[in-house]
Amino acid sequence: MRVLSGIQPTGRVHLGNYLGAIRGWVEDQYVNESFFTLVDLHAITVEQEPRELFSATLELFATLIGAGLDPNICTIFAQSQVNEHAALAWLLECTATFGELARMTQFKDKGHGSQNVRAGLFTYPVLMAADILLYKAERVPVGEDQKQHLELTRDIAIRFNRLYGQVFTVPTPAIPKVAARVMDLQNPSKKMSKSSSTTLGLIYISDGADEIKRKISKAVTDTDNKVAYDPIGKPGISNLLEIFAAISGRAPDSIAEDYASYGALKSDLTQLIVATLEPISKRTKDLLDDRGELGRIMAAGSGKAREIAADTLDSAKAAMGFVTATSTFK
């Protein structure tokens, strides 16, 4: 099965990104024909400082490889290096409707009704559709917050195929069932996010052992010091148990039975996280220290992606009636 996932190069990669998505991608590459894209074009729907976007893109690319994505097995590339994404997005914008885009809840949430938001924030679900449809992806792992956009992708693909002929594969969403939502360590009612109000709430993949220990020790729990898995009544300690469970493969309620105090749980969880992230952090740093090799890997990935994307774009253009390089004249 062909699978595609994307991630924005904005902010540093954290434990929630790894457990909620990246680790699953690493497993997927050995089972499915996998495409992973750094969606840097999506990043500019809001203001970005150019040097920071450049650095963040390199760091994310290196981190994904450090986490276990193998460019010899999967296709990993930066979206902006494959021009077919932007080209197909325009064709699909002329297939989607204003009403469909206006119903997207993420635009309403992020735009806050302002007239000054960038037009790209309104249309980016169509670019996301292009990302997916270019590679004829059959399955797309997404979080709950992106499920509506994937439904739009399906609607656009079905409509295009009906109007112009069978060009696109209609994708199926795949919602991760385990550790899909790692919560903020300081506010366990919210998902761990790059936009967190305090860095104490996030564990970055690049954090050292001392920093991880500090953040876990300061993680919000409650005052009774009773370790129990109760996401409603004890969200803080339950979040720690879920992180422990996601890394260890054990059930959170089973882990809770092993501990009589928060301190012991936090100590063991710290060691587990450090053991998981340290090798990733080291491999990432080694790649970032060799920018030439990193650039070579990026160029090879975008080349692989472009071979497939160009064929799909050409088919879509021909279906719509455009004269293409492969058109025949009779």
N, C-alpha and C positions, 0 to 999 in steps of 0.2 A: 504494500500500500504506500502511496506517496503522501508524505506529511510535510506541512509547512508551519513554522512558527516565527514570530518576530518579536524584537525587543528594542526599546528606544535607548539610544546612548545619551541619556540625561541623568546625571547624578551617578554616584558610585553603586556598584552591585552589592546587594545585601543578602542576608541569610534567607529572607522571604523569597527573593528572586530565585535563589539556588534551590531551596526545598520545594517551592511552589511550581517551578517551571524547568529550570536548567537541568537539574538532576534527571528529570523525566526525559528531556531531550537526549541526554547522553545515552540513556537506555534505548530510546527509540531508534537511534542511528544504526543499531545492530539488528533491528527487526524490520524497519521500514526504509524506503527510499526517502531520505530526510533532507529538507531545505531549511536553513536557519538564516534569517536576515536581520541585520541591524537597521532598523527603520529610521534612518537619520533624516529623511524627508518629512516624516511625521513630526520629528522633534521641532521643526521650525514653524509649526502652527502657533507657537508662542515665542517670545523674544529669546534668542540665544546669543551669547557672546561667542564670536567665531572661534577664538583660540580655545575656549572651554569645550565647545562642541567637537573640535578637532581632537583634543586630548581625550575627551570622554569616549569618542568613537574608537580610538586606538586601544584605550584601556579596556573597554567592553569586549572588543574583538579578542584581545589577549586573554581576558578572563574566561571567555567561553571555551577557548582552546585549553586553558589551564584547568578548567573544570572537567575536561574530558571529551569535548567534541573533537573528532578527528577529521581534519580536512581531506584525508585520503579515503574516508568512508562516506561522510556527509558533504553537502554543499553549504558552505558558510560564507556570507558575502555582505557587503554594505549596499543597501538599497540604492543610494544615489549613484553608485558606480554602474548600475544597469539602467540605461536610459529608457528602456521599454516600460518600466513602471510608470513613469510620468506620461508617456505616450498612450498607454492603454487606459490610464485613469481618465484622460480626456474623452476617449471613445465611450467609456462607461458613464461619465458624467452626462453624456448626451443620450444615455439609456435610462439612468435613474431619474427620479422626479424630485422637484423641490419639496413636495409634501413628505416624501419618504425621509429626506434628510432633516427636515424640520422636526420630525418626531423622534430623532435620536436623543436619548436622555443625556448622554455625555456632553453633547453640545449645550444643552440647557444648563447642565451643572457647571460646566467650565466657562461658558460664555456669560452666565449671570444676567442675560438679557441686555448686555451692553451692545451699542452700535459700533464700538471701536475694536471689537475682536477681529482677528484676521479671518479673511474669507476661507483660508485653508482649514481653519478649525471646523467650519461648517461642512466642507466637502471632503475632509480627510477619510470618512468611512468609505468613500468611493475609491480613494487611493489604496486603502486597505483591501478592498475587493480586488483591485488590480494586482496587488501583491500576491494574493491567493490564486486568482484565476490564471495568471501568467504561467504558473507551473502545474496547472491541472491537478492541484492538490485534492486528494480524496478526504483527508482528515486534517482538522486544524485544532490543536489543543489551545483552548482559550479559557480565561477566567470568566466568572459570571458577569463582570463588568463589560466584557466584550461580546457577549453572546448576541446582543441585539444587532451589533455590526455584522456578525457572521450571518444572521438571518437576512440582513439586507444584501449581503454578498450572494446568498442563495437566490434571492428574488431577482437580482440583476442578471445572474447567470441564466436563470430559467427564461426570463423575458428576452434576453439577447438571443438565446438559442431558438426561441419561438419566432422571433422577428427575422433573424438572419441565417439560421441554420445551426446545426450542432457544432459549436466551436469549443465551449467551455464544459469542464467537469463541475458538477454541482457538489460542493464540499459538505462534509458532515462535521459538526462541532464535537469536540471531545473535552469535557470538563474534568480536570483532575480530581480524583476522589480522595487522595491522601495528601495532607499538608497543602491544600490549595490556598489556604488563608492562614499564614503565619501572622500573628497579631503583634502590635507595637508593645515593646516591653514596658513602656511608661503609661500607655493607654490601651489596655487589652480589649477595649471595645472597638478599636480601629485596626485595620489591616496595616502591617508593617509596610511603610511606604517611603520613597525618597523624599516626599514632601512633608515628612514628620516635623513637628514643631521643635523637637529636640533630638540630637544625635544619640542620646542615651537610650532612645526607643528602638534603635536599629543596631544590628551587628553587621558590619561590612565584611566582605570576604577578605579584604586587605587588613583587617584589624589584627593586631598581635595578641599573644596570649594574655598579657596584662590588661589590655583594653577590653578583651572579651570577659575576663574575670570581673572587671569593674562594672561592666554593663549588666551582667547576669546578677551580680550581688545587689545591684540597685534596682533590679526589676520589681515592679509593683506586685505585691501579693495581698495579704490581709493580715490581721493581728492574731488569729487563733493558732497559727503555726501547725495546723493540721493538714497534712498532705492528702488531698482527695481530688478525684477528677469530677468536677462539677462546673461545666462551662457557664452556666447561668449564675449560680451562687458564688463561685470562686473563679472568675474569669482569668485573673492574673496567674495563679498557680496552674490552672488548667492549660493556659497557653504554654507554660514551661514544660508541662507534661506532654503536650502535643508536639513540641519541638523535639523533645527527647524521643518520643515515639517515632517521629518521622525519620530521625537519623538511625535509630537502633532497630526499627522494624517491629518493635513490640507494641502492645496495646497500652494506651495511656493509663487506664484504670489498673492494669497489671503492674505498671511501673510504680504507681502511687502506693501500692501495697508494700513496696520495698523500703519505704522511707518514713521515718518518724518525725522528721523536722525539715523545714525549708532549707536550712543551711547545708545539710548533707545532699539534698537533691540538687541545689544550685552548684555545689562543688563538683559533683559527678557530671552534671550537664555541661559545666564549663570545660572540663577535660574532654568530653565527647565532641563538643563544638570545635575546640582547638585542634583536636586530632583530625577532624573532617576538613577544616578550612586551611590549615597550615600548608599541606602539599599543593593545594590549588593556588594559594597566594604566592608560593615560591615559583611555581611554573609560570604564573602570570608575570612576575617580576623579571624572570629570565627572558621572556619574550619581549617585554617592553625595553629591556636593555639592548636588544638586537633589532632595531627598527627596520634595518634592511630586510631581514628574514621575515619580519611581520608584514612588511609591505609586499613581499613576494607572495606570501600566503594569501593576503587579501586580493591581490591581482588575479591569482589563479582561481580563487573562489568566484569572483565576479565573472571571470571568463567562462567558467562552467555554467553559471546561472544564465549568462547571456545567450548561450547556444540554445537553450530551451525557450527562454523568454522571447527571443527574436522570432522563432517559428510560430509561437502562439500569437504574437502581435500581428505577424504577417497574415495569419489565417483570419484573425478578427477584422483586419482592414479589408482584406479581399471580400469577406462575407458582407461587409457594409457597402461595397461598391467602389472602394478606392483602387486606383491603379498602383500596383506594387511592383517590386523588382522581379517577382516571379510570375507576374501576370502574363497570360498568353493572348496574342492578338490574332483573331481569326476573321 
